[in-house]
Each structure stands twice: as C-alpha cells, then as structure tokens.
C-alpha cells in the first residue's frame, strides 16, 4: 500500500497538525484519491488507521464524518474543514460515493438537520454553505467524472499511482476528452495547474559525494636484483 494514502488519513485524523499546503501536496501525490478507504467502526474502536480497497469512508466522506462528530460534541471550532473539502474535491474525490445509503452530498444535508434548530450556528452555517458549494461545483461533477473514466481505461494503473512519465504522456488525450465534453478552457487550465500538474513530481538529480582523495604514498626505491661484486682482500 502506498504510504501517501496513510498520510492523507493521518492528516484528516488531526494527528500531524493542520497545514493546508502539506495536505495539498499529499493529495497531489496520488492519482486516485479514493483508491483506499477507512473502516470507521474499526477506527473508533482501535484508534488505528487501517485502509481497505472495498469498504469504508473515502477521504471526503471521512472529513464530513469528522464534521458531524464536531457538531455532535457541540464544538465551536472547525479547523479549515471547508478548505480541506475543496482540496479533496479538486483532487478527484467522488462526491457521489455512497455509504450506508448516503452520498457525500446527502450526508452533508443529514449533518445540517442535526443542528438546524441551534441558534448559535452562524459560523457552522457559513462553513456548510461553502462545503455545499464545493460539492456541487462543475469541477466536482464533469471534470472529475471524465478524469476517472479516462484513468480507469488505462491498464498501467497500479495502486492508484501513475509515474510522472505516464502522466505527461496522457495529458494531451485527457485534455482532448475534456474539450469533447464541452468543458471550458478556464476549468481545464485550473484543473491542470491545481491538480494534475501538482502531481507531476520533478526528479531531483542525485547528489554524489566526492570521496576525498587519499594522499599518495611515496614510492619505495626498488631493490637491485644484480648480484653484489665480491672484492678480494689484499694479502700482507
């Protein structure tokens, strides 16, 4: 399993603090943001992040669940959760993904119903209004559905991750599909700059440390192989 998926849920869990730039980089590092899901029942019992392919909450659904928990506990602070939703939607999270009969959109409506009689919910109303806007935006529907359809037709996909080389090669055909579906140049450019391009990791040249040259040892004089001349002693 790609570590990036664990890092995404760890961020949403709040275990590593809140840094939107870092979170955006994590989301950009994968191509299929919904490839792995979190079993929330297991998460509540164990407190551990165990991911699965076939069941559980997507990152977007888990974020909305976190909001519902905050509302249930009557917390007044919601750490940039609307911006987190925006990053996830632009990162390709499926807004119509269903869990227990609710899509992300209808789940948000369910959250609103739980606090609508609360008079001290102005800040929450503002956040929910912004989240609803993201969930119903053109990017959340047309662009993401075309992107997912294009990606599913590629046989080279492995664990939701494409190489930089593959992504560069696929962009012209993906852009042509967007144009064919009538998506505006402005939305295509925005998608490319804020999602697709952000996932293109530049290869950094490997730095090789030069080993210090060892000082040359002075050469030993060669021993002569010639036999020594014998000198006769003078007799008295």
C-alpha positions in Angstrom: 0.0 0.0 0.0 1.3 3.5 -0.9 2.3 5.4 2.2 0.7 8.6 0.8 -2.8 7.2 1.4 -2.0 6.5 5.1 -0.5 10.1 5.4 -3.8 11.6 3.9 -6.0 9.9 6.5 -3.4 10.7 9.3 -3.7 14.3 8.4 -7.5 14.2 8.4 -7.3 12.5 11.7 -5.5 15.5 13.1 -2.6 13.6 14.3 0.0 15.6 12.5 -1.4 19.1 12.9 -3.0 21.3 10.2 -1.0 22.6 7.3 -3.1 23.0 4.1 0.0 23.3 1.8 1.3 20.0 3.2 -2.2 18.4 2.7 -2.5 19.6 -0.8 0.9 18.0 -1.6 -0.3 14.7 -0.1 -3.4 14.7 -2.2 -1.4 15.7 -5.3 0.9 12.7 -4.8 -1.8 10.2 -5.7 -4.0 10.0 -8.8 -6.9 8.1 -7.4 -7.7 9.7 -4.1 -10.5 7.2 -3.3 -8.4 4.1 -4.0 -8.3 3.3 -0.3 -11.0 3.7 2.3 -11.1 3.8 6.1 -13.3 1.4 8.1 -14.6 4.0 10.6 -16.1 1.4 13.0 -12.7 -0.2 13.4 -11.1 3.3 13.6 -13.4 4.3 16.5 -12.7 1.0 18.4 -8.9 0.8 17.8 -7.9 4.4 17.0 -5.7 3.0 14.3 -5.8 3.8 10.6 -6.4 0.6 8.6 -7.3 1.0 5.0 -9.2 -1.1 2.6 -9.9 -1.2 -1.1 -13.6 -2.3 -1.0 -15.2 -0.8 2.1 -15.3 2.2 4.4 -15.1 6.0 4.1 -13.3 7.8 1.3 -11.2 10.8 2.5 -14.0 13.2 1.6 -16.6 11.1 3.4 -14.3 10.8 6.4 -13.9 14.6 6.5 -17.7 15.0 6.6 -17.9 12.4 9.3 -15.4 14.4 11.3 -17.6 17.5 10.9 -20.6 15.5 12.1 -18.7 14.4 15.2 -17.7 18.0 15.9 -21.4 19.1 15.6 -22.5 16.2 17.9 -20.0 17.3 20.6 -21.1 21.0 20.2 -17.6 22.1 19.3 -17.3 25.7 18.1 -14.1 25.3 16.1 -13.8 23.7 12.7 -10.1 23.8 11.6 -10.4 24.9 7.9 -12.6 21.9 7.1 -14.2 23.7 4.2 -10.8 24.2 2.6 -9.9 20.6 3.2 -13.1 19.6 1.4 -12.2 21.9 -1.5 -8.7 20.3 -1.8 -10.3 16.8 -1.8 -12.9 17.6 -4.4 -10.4 19.2 -6.7 -8.2 16.2 -6.0 -10.8 13.9 -7.5 -12.7 12.5 -4.5 -16.0 11.2 -5.7 -18.8 13.4 -4.4 -21.5 10.8 -5.2 -19.8 8.0 -3.3 -22.4 6.3 -1.2 -22.0 4.7 2.3 -25.0 3.3 4.2 -27.4 4.8 1.6 -26.0 8.4 1.7 -23.8 10.1 -0.8 -21.4 12.9 0.4 -24.0 15.5 -0.6 -26.9 13.9 1.2 -24.7 13.1 4.2 -24.0 16.9 4.5 -27.8 17.5 4.5 -28.1 15.0 7.3 -25.5 16.9 9.3 -27.4 20.2 8.8 -30.6 18.6 10.0 -28.9 17.6 13.3 -28.2 21.3 14.2 -30.7 23.4 12.3 -32.5 24.5 15.5 -29.3 25.7 17.1 -29.3 29.5 17.2 -25.5 29.8 17.8 -24.5 28.2 14.5 -23.6 31.1 12.3 -20.0 30.0 11.8 -21.2 26.5 11.1 -23.8 27.7 8.6 -21.1 29.6 6.7 -18.8 26.5 6.6 -21.6 24.2 5.4 -22.6 26.7 2.7 -19.0 26.8 1.4 -18.8 22.9 1.6 -22.1 22.6 -0.3 -20.8 24.9 -3.0 -17.7 22.7 -3.4 -19.7 19.5 -3.6 -21.9 20.9 -6.3 -19.3 22.7 -8.3 -18.7 21.9 -12.0 -15.3 20.5 -11.1 -16.9 18.1 -8.7 -19.1 16.7 -11.5 -18.0 16.9 -15.1 -14.2 17.2 -14.8 -13.8 14.5 -12.1 -16.1 12.1 -13.9 -14.2 12.5 -17.2 -10.9 12.1 -15.3 -12.0 9.0 -13.5 -13.3 7.5 -16.7 -10.1 8.2 -18.6 -7.9 6.8 -15.8 -10.0 3.6 -15.5 -9.3 2.8 -19.1 -5.5 2.8 -18.6 -4.1 -0.6 -18.0 -0.9 0.8 -16.5 -2.6 1.9 -13.2 -1.1 0.3 -10.1 -2.4 1.1 -6.6 -3.8 4.4 -7.8 -0.5 5.8 -8.8 1.0 6.8 -12.1 4.5 7.6 -12.9 5.4 11.2 -13.9 6.3 10.0 -17.4 2.9 8.3 -17.8 1.1 11.4 -16.6 2.9 13.7 -19.0 2.2 11.3 -21.9 -1.5 11.1 -21.1 -2.3 14.8 -20.6 -2.9 15.6 -24.4 -5.5 12.8 -24.7 -7.1 13.7 -21.4 -7.3 17.4 -22.4 -9.0 16.4 -25.7 -11.6 14.4 -23.7 -12.3 17.5 -21.6 -12.8 19.6 -24.8 -15.0 16.9 -26.3 -17.3 17.1 -23.2 -17.6 20.8 -23.6 -15.6 21.8 -20.5 -14.3 25.3 -20.7 -10.6 26.1 -21.3 -10.6 28.0 -18.0 -11.7 25.0 -16.0 -9.3 22.7 -17.9 -6.4 25.1 -17.1 -7.4 25.3 -13.5 -7.6 21.5 -13.2 -4.2 21.2 -14.8 -2.5 23.8 -12.6 -4.1 22.9 -9.3 -4.4 19.1 -9.5 -2.8 17.4 -12.5 0.4 19.5 -12.7 0.8 19.5 -8.9 1.1 15.7 -9.0 4.0 15.8 -11.5 7.0 15.1 -9.3 10.2 16.5 -10.6 13.1 14.2 -10.4 15.9 15.6 -8.4 19.3 14.8 -9.6 21.1 12.5 -7.2 23.9 14.3 -5.4 27.0 12.2 -5.3 29.5 12.9 -2.6 33.0 13.1 -3.9 35.3 10.9 -1.9 38.4 12.8 -0.7 41.5 11.7 -2.5 43.9 9.7 -0.4 47.4 11.2 -0.3 49.8 9.2 -2.4 52.3 7.2 -0.5 56.0 7.9 -1.5 57.3 5.1 -3.7 59.9 2.9 -2.1 63.1 2.6 -4.0 63.3 -0.6 -6.0 65.7 -3.2 -4.6 68.5 -4.1 -7.1 68.4 -7.6 -8.3 72.0 -7.5 -9.6 74.4 -9.7 -7.5 76.9 -7.8 -5.5 80.5 -7.9 -6.8 82.9 -9.7 -4.4 86.1 -7.8 -3.6 89.3 -9.7 -2.9 91.1 -8.9 0.3 94.7 -7.8 -0.2 97.1 -10.2 1.4 100.1 -8.8 3.5 
